[in-house]
């Protein structure tokens, strides 16, 4: 299985945690489902995580079940979380980096977020 053509998503909801793994078909925009799981949710209420340990356990079990079905291990995934508490804010920050010829450091990232 070509790992560059794999896409995955985890839906974290109040009633279930679902994981879906798809493989993008060569030469088309179709995605074939190669792994899926749905496990009753725990630690999530009204779209908010109220018990991180319970929610984490169910998320891990859901991902592992989908990975077993697909026969692969995920290295990255999209995470979907809904609810009335979700909001977004557009912002723009600019700062000088500590070493312009080097890597951006965690401190550089912290300063731009605060800008």
C-alpha distances in whole Angstrom, upper triangle without the diagonal:
4,6,9,8,9,12,14,18,20,24,27,30,33,32,28,25,22,19,16,12,11,8,10,11,11,15,16,17,15,13,12,13,10,13,16,19,23,26,29,30,32,34,34,37,37,34,35,34,37,36,33,33,32,30,28,28,27,24,22,23,21,18,18,18,15,13,14,13,9,9,9,11,12,14,16,17,20,23,25,29,31,35,38,38,36,37,36,38,38,39,40,41,41,42,43,40,42,40,40,38,36,33,34,35,35,39,38,36,38,41,39,38,42,43
4,6,6,7,11,14,18,20,24,27,30,33,33,29,26,23,19,17,13,11,8,9,10,10,13,15,15,15,13,13,14,12,14,18,21,25,27,31,31,33,35,34,37,38,34,35,34,37,36,33,33,33,31,28,29,28,25,23,24,22,19,19,20,17,15,16,16,12,12,10,12,12,13,15,16,18,22,24,28,31,35,38,38,35,36,34,36,36,37,37,38,38,39,40,37,39,37,36,35,33,31,31,33,33,36,35,33,36,38,37,36,40,41
4,5,5,9,11,15,18,21,24,27,31,30,27,24,21,17,15,11,10,8,10,12,12,16,16,16,16,13,13,14,12,14,17,19,23,25,29,29,31,32,31,34,35,31,32,31,34,33,30,30,30,27,25,25,25,22,20,21,20,16,17,18,15,13,15,15,11,11,9,10,9,10,11,13,15,19,22,25,28,32,35,35,32,33,31,33,33,34,34,35,35,36,37,34,36,35,34,33,30,28,28,29,29,33,32,30,32,35,33,33,36,37
4,6,9,12,15,18,22,25,28,31,32,28,25,22,18,16,13,11,9,9,11,11,14,15,14,15,13,14,15,14,16,19,22,24,27,30,30,32,33,32,35,35,31,32,31,35,34,31,31,32,29,26,27,27,23,22,24,22,18,19,21,18,16,18,18,14,15,12,13,11,11,11,13,15,19,21,25,28,31,34,34,31,31,30,31,31,32,32,32,33,34,34,32,34,33,31,30,28,26,26,28,28,31,30,28,31,33,31,31,35,35
4,7,10,14,17,20,23,26,30,30,27,23,20,17,14,11,8,6,5,8,8,11,11,11,11,9,10,12,12,14,16,20,23,26,29,29,31,32,31,34,34,30,31,31,34,34,31,32,31,28,27,27,26,23,22,23,21,18,19,20,16,15,18,17,13,14,12,13,12,12,12,13,14,18,20,24,26,30,33,33,30,31,29,31,31,32,32,34,34,36,37,34,37,35,34,33,32,29,29,30,30,34,33,30,33,35,33,32,36,37
4,7,10,14,17,20,23,27,26,23,20,17,13,11,7,6,5,6,10,11,14,14,12,12,9,10,10,9,11,13,16,19,22,25,25,27,29,28,30,31,27,28,27,31,30,28,28,28,25,23,24,22,19,19,20,17,14,16,16,13,12,15,14,10,12,10,11,9,10,9,9,12,15,17,21,24,27,31,30,27,29,28,30,30,31,32,33,34,36,37,34,36,36,35,34,32,29,29,30,29,33,32,29,32,34,32,31,35,36
4,7,11,14,17,20,23,23,20,17,14,11,8,6,5,6,8,11,14,16,14,12,12,9,10,9,10,11,12,15,17,20,23,22,25,26,25,27,27,24,25,24,28,28,25,26,25,22,21,22,20,17,17,18,16,13,15,16,12,12,15,14,12,14,12,12,9,10,8,7,8,11,13,17,20,24,27,27,24,25,24,27,27,28,29,31,32,34,35,33,35,35,34,34,32,28,28,29,28,31,30,27,30,32,30,29,32,33
4,7,10,13,16,20,20,17,13,11,7,6,4,6,9,11,14,17,19,18,15,14,11,11,10,10,9,9,12,14,16,19,19,21,22,21,24,24,20,22,21,24,24,22,22,22,19,17,18,17,13,14,15,12,10,12,13,10,10,14,13,11,13,11,11,8,9,7,5,6,9,11,14,17,21,24,24,22,23,23,26,26,28,29,31,32,34,36,34,36,36,35,35,33,29,28,29,27,31,30,27,29,32,30,28,31,33
4,7,10,13,16,17,14,11,8,6,5,7,9,12,14,17,20,22,20,17,16,13,13,11,12,11,10,11,12,14,17,16,18,19,18,20,20,17,18,18,21,21,19,20,19,16,15,17,15,11,13,14,11,9,13,13,10,12,15,15,13,16,14,13,10,12,9,5,4,6,7,11,14,17,21,21,18,20,20,23,24,26,28,30,32,33,35,34,36,36,36,36,34,30,29,29,27,30,30,26,28,31,29,27,30,32
4,6,10,13,13,10,7,6,4,7,9,12,15,17,21,24,26,24,21,19,16,16,14,14,12,10,9,10,11,13,12,15,15,14,17,17,14,15,14,18,18,16,17,16,12,12,13,11,8,10,11,8,8,11,12,10,12,15,15,15,17,16,14,11,13,10,7,6,5,6,9,12,15,19,19,17,19,20,23,25,27,29,30,33,34,36,35,36,37,37,37,35,31,30,29,27,30,30,27,28,31,29,27,30,32
4,6,10,10,8,6,5,6,8,12,14,18,20,23,26,28,25,22,20,18,18,15,17,14,11,10,9,11,12,10,13,14,12,14,14,11,13,13,16,17,15,17,15,12,13,14,11,9,12,13,10,10,14,14,13,15,18,17,17,20,19,18,15,17,14,10,9,6,5,6,9,12,16,16,14,17,19,22,24,27,29,31,33,35,38,36,38,39,39,40,37,34,32,32,29,32,32,28,29,32,30,27,30,32
4,7,9,7,5,7,9,12,15,18,21,23,26,30,31,29,26,24,21,22,19,20,17,14,12,10,10,10,8,10,10,8,10,11,8,9,9,12,13,12,14,12,9,10,12,10,8,11,13,10,11,15,15,14,17,19,19,20,22,21,19,17,18,16,13,11,7,6,5,8,10,14,14,13,16,18,22,24,26,29,30,33,35,37,36,38,39,39,40,38,34,32,31,28,31,31,28,28,31,30,26,29,31
4,6,5,6,8,11,14,17,20,24,26,29,32,34,31,28,26,23,23,20,22,19,15,13,11,10,9,7,9,10,7,8,8,6,8,9,12,13,13,15,13,10,12,14,11,10,14,15,12,14,17,17,17,20,22,21,22,25,24,23,20,22,19,16,14,11,8,7,7,9,13,13,13,17,19,23,25,28,31,33,36,37,40,39,41,42,43,44,41,37,35,34,32,34,34,31,30,33,32,29,31,33
4,6,8,11,14,17,21,24,27,29,32,36,37,34,31,29,27,27,24,25,22,18,16,12,11,9,6,8,8,5,5,6,5,8,9,10,12,13,15,12,10,13,14,12,12,16,16,14,17,20,19,19,22,24,24,25,28,27,25,24,25,23,20,18,14,12,10,9,10,13,14,14,18,21,25,28,30,33,35,38,40,42,42,43,45,45,47,44,40,38,37,34,36,37,33,32,35,34,31,32,35
4,7,10,14,16,20,23,27,29,31,35,37,34,31,29,26,25,22,23,20,16,14,10,9,6,5,8,10,8,8,9,9,11,12,13,14,15,16,13,11,15,15,11,13,16,15,13,16,19,18,18,21,23,22,24,26,26,25,24,26,24,20,19,16,14,12,12,13,16,17,18,21,24,28,31,33,36,38,41,43,46,44,46,48,48,49,46,43,40,40,37,39,40,36,35,38,37,34,36,38
4,6,10,13,16,19,23,25,28,32,34,31,28,26,23,22,19,20,16,13,10,6,5,4,4,8,10,9,11,12,11,13,12,14,15,15,16,12,10,13,13,9,10,13,12,10,13,15,14,14,17,19,18,20,23,23,21,20,22,20,17,16,14,12,12,12,14,18,18,18,22,24,28,30,33,36,37,40,42,44,43,45,46,46,47,44,40,38,38,35,37,38,34,34,38,36,33,35,38
4,7,10,14,17,20,23,26,29,31,29,26,24,21,20,17,17,14,11,8,6,5,6,5,9,11,9,12,13,11,13,12,14,14,13,14,11,9,10,10,7,6,10,9,7,9,12,11,11,14,16,16,17,20,19,18,16,18,17,14,13,11,10,10,12,14,18,18,18,21,23,27,29,31,34,35,38,39,41,40,42,43,43,43,41,37,35,34,32,35,35,32,32,35,34,31,33,36
4,7,10,13,17,19,22,26,28,26,23,21,17,17,13,14,11,7,6,4,6,9,9,12,14,13,15,16,14,16,15,18,18,17,17,15,12,13,13,9,8,11,10,6,8,11,10,9,12,14,13,14,17,17,16,15,17,15,12,12,10,10,11,13,16,20,20,19,22,24,27,29,31,34,35,38,39,42,40,42,43,43,43,40,37,35,35,32,35,36,32,33,36,34,32,34,37
4,7,10,14,16,19,23,25,23,20,18,15,14,11,11,8,5,5,7,9,12,12,15,17,16,19,19,16,18,17,20,20,18,18,16,14,13,13,11,8,10,10,6,6,9,8,6,9,12,11,11,14,13,13,11,14,12,9,10,9,10,12,15,18,22,22,21,23,24,27,29,31,33,34,37,38,40,38,40,40,40,41,38,34,33,33,31,34,34,31,32,35,33,31,34,36
4,7,10,13,16,19,22,19,17,15,11,10,7,8,6,4,7,9,12,15,16,19,20,19,22,22,19,21,20,24,23,21,22,20,17,17,17,14,12,13,13,9,8,11,10,7,9,12,10,10,13,13,13,11,14,12,9,10,11,11,14,17,20,24,24,22,25,25,28,29,32,33,35,37,39,41,39,41,41,40,40,38,35,33,34,32,35,35,32,33,36,34,32,35,37
4,7,10,13,16,19,17,15,13,9,9,6,6,5,6,9,12,15,18,19,22,23,22,25,25,22,24,23,26,26,24,24,23,20,19,19,17,14,14,14,11,9,11,11,7,8,11,9,7,10,10,10,9,12,11,9,10,12,14,17,20,23,27,27,25,27,27,30,30,32,34,35,37,38,40,38,40,40,39,39,36,33,32,33,31,35,34,31,33,36,34,32,36,37
4,7,9,13,15,13,12,9,6,5,4,5,7,9,12,15,18,22,22,25,27,25,28,28,25,27,26,30,29,27,27,26,23,22,23,20,18,18,18,15,13,15,14,10,11,13,11,9,12,11,13,11,14,13,11,12,14,16,19,21,25,29,29,26,28,28,30,31,33,34,36,37,39,40,38,41,40,39,39,37,34,33,34,33,36,36,32,34,37,35,33,37,38
4,6,9,12,11,10,8,5,5,6,7,9,12,16,19,22,25,26,29,30,29,32,32,28,30,30,33,32,30,30,30,27,25,26,24,21,21,21,18,16,17,17,13,13,15,13,10,12,11,13,12,14,14,13,14,17,19,22,25,29,32,32,29,31,30,32,32,34,35,37,38,39,41,39,41,40,39,38,36,33,33,34,34,37,36,33,36,38,36,35,38,40
4,6,9,8,7,6,4,6,9,10,13,15,19,21,25,28,28,31,33,31,33,33,30,31,31,35,35,32,33,32,29,28,29,27,24,24,24,21,19,21,20,16,16,19,17,13,16,15,16,15,16,15,14,15,18,20,24,26,29,32,33,30,31,30,32,31,33,34,36,37,39,40,38,40,39,38,37,36,33,33,34,34,37,36,33,36,38,36,35,38,39
4,6,6,7,6,6,7,10,11,15,17,21,24,27,31,31,34,36,34,37,36,33,35,35,38,38,36,36,36,32,31,32,30,27,27,27,24,22,23,23,19,19,20,18,15,17,17,19,18,19,19,18,19,22,23,27,29,33,35,36,33,34,33,35,35,37,37,39,40,42,43,41,43,42,41,40,39,36,36,38,37,41,39,37,39,42,39,38,42,42
4,6,8,8,10,11,14,15,18,21,25,27,31,34,35,38,39,38,40,39,36,38,38,41,41,39,39,38,35,34,35,33,30,30,30,27,25,26,26,22,21,23,21,18,19,19,21,20,21,20,20,21,25,26,30,32,35,38,39,36,36,35,37,36,38,38,39,40,42,43,41,43,42,40,39,38,35,36,38,38,41,40,37,40,42,40,39,43,43
4,7,9,11,13,17,18,21,23,27,30,33,36,37,40,41,39,42,41,37,39,40,43,43,41,42,41,38,37,37,35,32,33,33,30,28,29,29,25,24,26,24,21,23,22,24,23,24,23,22,23,26,27,31,33,36,39,40,36,37,35,37,36,37,38,39,40,42,43,41,44,42,40,39,39,36,37,39,39,42,41,38,41,43,40,40,43,43
4,6,9,11,14,16,20,22,25,27,31,34,34,38,39,37,39,38,35,37,37,41,41,39,40,39,36,35,36,34,31,31,31,28,26,28,27,24,24,26,23,20,23,22,24,22,23,22,21,21,24,25,29,30,33,36,37,34,34,33,35,34,36,36,38,39,42,43,41,44,43,41,40,39,37,37,39,39,42,40,38,40,42,39,39,42,42
4,7,10,13,15,18,20,23,25,29,31,31,35,36,34,35,34,31,33,34,38,38,36,37,36,33,32,33,31,28,29,29,26,24,26,26,22,22,25,22,19,22,21,23,21,22,20,18,18,21,21,25,26,30,32,33,30,30,29,31,30,33,33,36,37,39,40,39,42,41,39,39,38,35,35,37,37,40,38,35,38,40,37,36,39,39
4,7,10,13,15,17,20,22,26,29,29,33,34,32,34,33,30,32,33,36,37,35,36,35,31,31,32,29,26,27,27,24,22,24,23,19,20,22,19,17,20,20,21,20,21,20,18,18,21,21,24,26,29,32,33,30,31,30,32,32,35,35,38,39,41,43,42,44,43,42,41,40,37,37,39,38,41,40,37,39,41,38,37,41,41
4,6,9,12,13,17,19,23,25,26,29,31,29,31,31,28,30,30,33,34,32,32,31,28,27,28,25,23,23,23,20,18,20,19,16,16,18,16,13,17,16,18,16,18,17,15,15,18,18,22,23,27,30,31,28,29,29,31,31,34,35,37,38,40,42,40,43,42,41,40,39,36,35,37,36,39,38,35,37,40,37,36,39,40
4,6,9,11,15,18,21,24,25,29,31,29,31,31,28,31,30,34,34,32,32,31,28,27,27,25,22,23,22,19,17,19,17,14,15,16,13,11,14,15,17,16,19,18,16,17,19,20,23,25,28,32,33,30,32,31,34,34,37,38,40,41,43,45,43,45,44,43,43,41,38,38,39,38,41,40,37,39,42,40,38,42,43
4,6,7,11,14,17,21,22,25,27,26,28,28,26,28,27,31,30,29,29,27,24,24,24,21,19,19,18,15,14,15,14,10,12,13,10,9,12,13,15,14,17,16,14,15,17,17,21,23,26,30,31,28,30,30,33,34,36,38,39,41,43,44,43,45,44,44,43,41,38,37,38,37,40,40,36,38,41,39,37,41,42
4,7,11,14,17,21,22,25,27,27,29,30,27,29,28,31,30,28,28,27,24,23,23,20,18,18,17,14,13,13,12,8,9,10,7,5,8,10,12,12,16,16,14,16,18,19,22,25,28,32,32,30,32,32,35,36,38,39,40,42,44,45,43,45,44,44,43,41,37,37,38,36,40,40,37,38,41,40,38,41,43
4,7,11,14,17,19,22,24,23,26,27,24,26,25,28,27,25,24,23,21,20,19,17,15,14,13,10,9,10,8,5,6,8,5,4,8,9,11,11,15,15,13,15,16,17,20,22,26,30,30,28,30,31,34,35,37,38,40,41,43,44,42,44,44,43,43,40,37,36,37,35,39,39,35,37,40,38,37,40,42
4,7,10,14,15,18,21,20,23,23,21,23,22,25,24,23,22,20,18,18,17,14,13,13,12,8,8,10,7,5,8,9,7,8,11,12,13,13,16,15,13,14,14,15,18,20,23,27,27,26,28,29,32,34,36,38,39,41,43,45,43,44,44,44,44,42,38,37,37,35,39,39,35,37,40,38,36,39,41
4,7,10,12,15,18,17,20,21,19,21,20,22,21,20,20,17,15,15,14,11,10,11,9,6,7,9,6,5,9,10,9,11,13,14,14,14,17,17,14,15,14,15,17,19,22,25,26,25,28,29,32,34,36,38,40,42,43,45,43,45,45,45,45,43,39,38,38,35,39,39,36,36,40,38,36,39,41
4,7,9,12,15,15,17,18,16,18,17,20,19,18,18,15,13,14,13,10,10,12,9,6,9,11,9,9,12,13,12,14,17,18,17,17,20,19,16,16,14,14,15,17,19,23,24,23,26,28,31,33,36,38,39,42,44,46,44,46,46,46,47,44,40,39,38,36,39,40,36,36,40,38,36,38,41
4,6,9,12,12,15,17,15,17,16,17,16,16,15,12,11,12,11,7,8,10,8,6,10,11,9,11,14,15,14,17,19,19,18,18,21,20,17,17,15,15,15,17,19,23,23,23,26,28,32,34,36,39,40,43,44,46,44,46,47,47,48,45,41,39,39,36,39,40,36,36,40,39,36,38,41
4,7,10,10,12,14,14,15,14,15,14,15,15,11,10,13,11,8,10,13,11,9,13,15,13,14,18,18,18,20,23,23,22,21,24,23,20,19,17,16,15,16,18,21,22,22,26,28,32,34,36,39,41,43,45,47,46,47,48,49,49,46,43,41,40,37,40,41,37,37,40,39,36,38,41
4,7,7,9,11,11,11,10,11,11,12,12,9,7,10,10,7,9,12,11,10,13,15,15,16,18,20,20,22,24,24,22,21,23,21,19,18,15,14,13,14,15,18,19,19,23,25,29,31,33,36,37,40,42,44,43,44,45,46,47,44,40,38,37,34,37,38,34,34,37,36,33,35,38
4,6,8,11,11,11,9,9,8,9,9,6,5,9,8,7,9,12,12,12,15,16,16,18,20,21,22,24,26,25,23,22,24,23,20,20,16,16,14,16,16,19,19,20,23,26,29,32,34,37,37,40,41,44,42,44,45,46,47,44,40,38,37,33,36,37,34,33,36,36,32,34,37
4,7,10,10,8,6,5,4,6,7,5,5,8,9,9,10,13,14,14,16,18,19,20,22,24,25,26,28,27,25,23,24,23,21,20,16,16,13,15,15,17,16,18,21,24,27,30,31,34,35,38,39,41,40,41,43,44,45,42,38,36,34,31,33,34,31,30,33,33,30,31,34
4,7,6,5,4,6,7,8,10,8,6,10,12,10,11,14,15,14,17,19,20,20,23,25,25,26,28,27,25,23,24,22,20,18,14,13,10,11,11,14,13,14,18,21,24,27,29,32,33,36,38,40,39,41,42,43,44,42,38,35,34,31,33,34,30,29,32,32,28,30,33
4,5,5,6,6,9,11,14,12,10,14,15,14,15,18,19,18,20,23,23,23,26,28,28,29,32,31,29,27,28,25,23,21,17,15,12,11,10,12,12,14,18,21,24,27,30,33,34,37,39,42,41,43,45,45,47,44,41,38,37,33,35,36,32,31,34,33,30,31,34
4,6,8,9,12,14,17,15,13,17,18,16,17,20,21,20,22,25,25,25,27,29,29,30,33,32,30,28,29,26,23,20,17,14,11,9,7,9,9,12,15,19,22,25,28,31,33,36,38,41,41,43,45,45,47,44,41,38,37,34,35,36,32,31,34,33,29,30,33
4,7,9,12,13,16,14,11,14,17,15,14,18,19,17,19,22,22,22,25,27,27,28,30,29,27,24,25,22,19,17,13,11,7,6,5,8,8,9,13,16,20,23,25,28,30,33,35,38,38,40,42,42,43,41,37,35,34,30,32,33,29,28,31,30,26,28,30
4,6,9,10,13,12,10,13,16,14,14,17,19,18,19,22,23,23,25,28,28,29,31,29,27,25,25,22,20,17,14,12,8,8,7,9,8,9,13,16,19,22,24,28,29,32,34,37,36,38,40,40,42,39,36,33,32,28,30,31,27,26,29,28,24,26,28
4,6,6,10,9,7,10,12,12,12,15,16,16,17,20,21,22,23,26,27,27,29,28,25,23,23,21,19,17,13,13,10,11,11,13,11,12,16,18,21,24,26,29,29,33,34,36,35,37,39,39,41,38,35,32,30,27,29,30,26,25,28,28,24,26,29
4,6,9,9,8,11,13,13,14,17,18,18,20,22,23,24,26,28,29,30,32,30,28,26,26,24,22,21,17,16,13,14,13,15,13,15,18,21,24,27,28,31,32,35,36,39,38,39,41,42,43,41,37,34,32,29,30,32,29,27,30,30,26,27,31
4,6,6,6,9,10,11,12,14,16,17,18,20,22,23,24,26,28,29,30,29,26,24,25,23,22,21,18,18,15,17,16,18,17,18,21,23,26,29,30,33,33,36,37,39,38,39,41,42,43,40,37,34,32,29,30,32,29,27,31,31,28,29,32
4,6,5,6,8,10,10,12,14,15,16,18,20,21,22,24,26,27,28,26,23,21,21,20,19,19,15,16,14,16,17,19,17,17,21,22,25,28,29,31,31,34,34,36,35,36,37,39,40,37,33,31,29,25,27,29,26,25,28,28,25,27,30
4,6,5,6,9,10,11,12,14,15,16,18,20,21,22,25,26,26,25,22,21,21,21,20,20,17,18,17,19,20,23,21,21,24,26,28,31,32,34,34,37,37,39,37,38,39,41,41,38,34,33,30,27,29,31,28,27,31,31,28,30,33
4,5,5,6,9,10,11,12,14,16,17,19,20,21,23,25,26,25,22,21,22,21,20,20,17,17,16,18,19,22,20,21,24,26,29,32,33,36,36,39,39,41,40,40,42,43,44,41,37,35,33,30,32,34,31,30,34,34,30,32,35
4,5,5,6,9,10,11,12,14,15,17,18,20,21,23,24,23,20,19,20,18,17,16,13,14,12,15,16,19,18,18,21,23,26,29,30,33,33,36,37,39,37,38,40,41,42,39,35,33,31,28,30,32,29,28,31,31,28,30,33
4,6,5,6,9,10,11,12,14,15,16,18,20,21,22,20,17,16,17,16,15,15,13,14,14,17,18,21,20,19,23,24,27,29,30,32,32,35,35,37,35,36,37,39,39,36,32,30,29,26,28,30,27,26,30,30,27,29,32
4,6,5,6,9,10,11,12,14,15,17,19,20,21,20,17,17,18,18,17,18,15,17,16,19,21,24,23,23,26,27,30,33,34,36,36,38,39,41,39,39,40,42,42,39,35,34,32,29,32,33,30,30,34,34,31,33,36
4,5,5,6,9,10,11,12,14,15,17,18,20,19,17,16,18,17,16,16,14,15,15,17,19,22,22,21,25,27,30,32,34,36,37,39,40,42,40,41,42,43,43,40,36,35,34,31,33,35,31,31,35,34,31,34,37
4,5,5,6,9,10,11,12,14,16,17,18,17,14,13,15,14,12,13,10,12,12,15,18,21,20,20,23,24,27,29,31,33,34,36,37,39,37,38,39,39,40,37,33,32,30,28,31,32,28,29,32,31,29,31,34
4,5,5,6,9,10,10,12,14,15,16,14,12,11,13,13,13,14,13,15,16,19,21,25,24,23,26,27,30,31,33,34,35,37,37,39,37,38,38,39,39,36,32,31,30,28,31,32,29,29,33,32,30,32,35
4,6,5,6,9,10,11,12,14,15,15,13,13,16,16,15,16,15,17,17,20,23,26,26,25,28,29,32,34,36,38,38,40,41,43,41,42,42,43,43,40,36,35,34,31,35,36,33,33,37,36,33,36,39
4,6,5,6,9,10,11,12,14,14,13,12,15,15,13,14,13,14,15,18,21,24,24,23,26,27,31,32,34,36,37,39,40,42,40,41,42,42,42,40,36,35,34,31,35,36,32,33,36,35,33,35,38
4,5,5,6,9,10,10,12,11,9,8,11,11,10,12,11,13,15,19,22,25,25,23,26,27,30,31,33,34,35,37,38,40,37,39,39,39,39,36,33,32,31,29,32,33,30,31,34,33,31,34,36
4,5,5,6,9,10,10,9,8,9,12,13,13,15,15,17,19,22,25,29,28,27,30,30,33,35,36,38,38,40,41,42,40,41,41,41,41,38,34,34,33,31,34,35,32,33,37,36,34,37,39
4,5,5,6,9,10,11,10,12,15,16,15,17,16,18,20,23,25,29,29,28,31,32,35,36,38,40,41,43,43,45,43,44,44,44,44,41,37,37,36,34,38,38,35,36,40,39,36,39,42
4,5,5,6,8,9,9,10,13,13,12,14,14,16,19,21,25,28,28,27,29,30,33,34,36,38,39,41,42,43,41,42,42,43,42,39,36,35,35,33,37,37,34,35,38,37,35,38,40
4,5,5,6,5,6,7,11,12,12,15,16,18,21,24,27,31,30,28,31,31,34,35,36,38,38,40,41,42,40,41,41,41,40,37,34,33,33,32,35,36,33,34,38,36,35,38,40
4,5,5,7,8,10,14,16,16,18,19,21,24,27,30,33,33,32,34,35,38,39,40,41,42,44,44,46,43,44,44,44,43,40,37,37,37,35,39,39,36,38,41,40,38,41,44
4,6,8,10,12,16,17,16,18,19,21,23,26,29,33,33,32,34,35,38,39,41,42,43,45,46,47,45,46,46,46,45,42,39,39,38,37,41,41,38,39,43,41,39,43,45
4,6,8,10,13,15,14,17,18,20,23,26,29,33,33,31,33,33,36,37,39,40,41,42,43,45,42,44,43,43,42,39,36,36,36,35,39,39,36,38,41,39,38,41,43
4,7,10,13,15,16,19,20,23,26,29,32,36,36,34,36,36,38,39,41,41,42,43,44,45,42,44,43,43,42,39,36,36,36,35,39,39,36,38,41,40,39,42,44
4,7,10,12,13,16,18,21,24,27,31,34,34,32,34,33,36,36,37,38,39,40,41,41,39,40,39,39,38,35,32,32,32,31,35,35,33,35,38,37,35,39,41
4,7,9,11,14,16,19,22,26,29,32,32,29,31,31,33,34,35,36,36,37,38,38,36,37,36,36,35,33,29,29,29,28,32,32,29,31,35,34,32,35,38
4,6,7,11,13,16,19,23,26,29,28,26,28,27,30,30,31,32,32,34,34,35,33,34,34,34,33,30,27,27,27,25,29,29,26,28,31,30,29,32,34
4,7,11,13,17,19,23,26,29,28,26,27,26,28,28,29,29,30,31,31,32,29,30,30,30,29,26,23,23,23,22,26,26,23,25,28,27,26,29,31
4,7,10,13,16,20,23,26,25,22,23,22,24,25,26,26,27,28,29,30,28,29,29,29,29,26,23,22,22,21,24,24,21,23,26,25,23,27,29
4,6,10,13,16,20,23,22,19,21,20,23,23,25,26,27,29,30,31,29,31,31,31,31,29,25,24,24,23,26,26,22,24,27,26,24,27,29
4,7,10,13,17,20,19,16,18,17,20,20,22,24,25,27,29,31,29,31,32,31,32,30,26,24,25,23,26,26,22,24,26,24,22,26,27
4,7,10,13,17,16,13,15,16,19,20,22,24,25,28,29,32,30,32,33,33,34,31,28,26,26,23,26,26,22,23,26,24,22,25,27
4,7,10,14,14,11,13,14,18,19,22,24,26,29,31,33,32,35,36,35,36,34,31,28,28,26,28,28,24,25,28,26,23,26,28
4,7,10,10,8,11,13,16,19,21,24,26,29,31,34,33,35,37,36,38,36,32,29,29,26,28,28,25,25,27,26,23,25,27
4,7,8,7,10,12,16,19,22,25,27,30,32,35,35,37,39,39,40,38,35,32,32,29,31,31,27,27,29,27,24,26,28
4,5,6,9,12,16,19,22,25,28,31,33,37,36,39,41,40,42,40,37,34,33,30,32,32,28,27,30,28,25,26,28
4,6,8,12,15,18,21,25,27,31,33,36,37,39,41,41,43,41,38,35,34,31,32,32,29,28,30,28,24,26,27
4,6,10,13,17,19,23,25,28,30,34,34,36,38,38,40,39,35,32,31,28,29,29,26,24,26,25,21,22,24
4,7,10,14,16,20,22,26,28,31,31,34,36,35,38,36,32,29,29,26,27,27,23,22,24,23,19,21,22
4,7,10,13,17,19,23,25,29,29,32,34,34,36,34,31,28,28,25,26,25,22,21,23,21,17,19,20
4,7,10,13,16,19,22,26,26,29,31,30,33,31,28,25,25,23,24,23,19,19,20,18,15,16,17
4,6,10,13,16,19,23,24,27,29,28,31,30,27,24,24,22,22,21,18,17,18,15,13,14,14
4,7,10,14,17,21,22,25,27,26,28,28,25,22,23,21,22,20,17,17,17,14,12,14,13
4,7,10,14,17,19,22,24,23,26,25,23,20,20,19,19,17,14,14,14,11,9,11,9
4,7,10,14,16,19,21,20,23,23,21,17,19,18,17,15,13,14,12,9,9,10,8
4,7,10,12,16,18,17,20,20,18,15,16,15,14,11,10,11,9,5,7,8,5
4,7,9,13,15,13,17,17,16,13,15,15,13,10,10,11,9,6,9,10,7
4,6,9,12,11,15,15,14,11,12,13,11,8,9,10,7,6,9,10,7
4,7,9,8,12,12,12,10,12,13,11,8,11,12,9,9,13,13,11
4,6,6,9,9,9,7,8,11,9,6,9,11,9,9,13,14,13
4,6,9,8,9,8,8,11,9,7,11,12,10,12,15,16,15
4,5,5,7,8,9,12,11,9,13,15,14,14,18,19,18
4,6,8,8,11,14,13,11,13,16,15,14,18,19,18
4,7,9,12,16,16,13,16,19,18,18,21,23,22
4,7,9,13,13,11,14,17,17,17,19,21,21
4,6,10,11,10,11,14,15,15,17,19,19
4,7,8,6,7,11,11,11,13,15,16
4,5,5,7,9,10,11,13,15,16
4,5,5,6,9,10,11,12,14
4,5,5,6,9,10,11,12
4,5,5,6,9,10,11
4,5,5,6,9,10
4,6,5,6,9
4,5,5,6
4,5,5
4,6
4
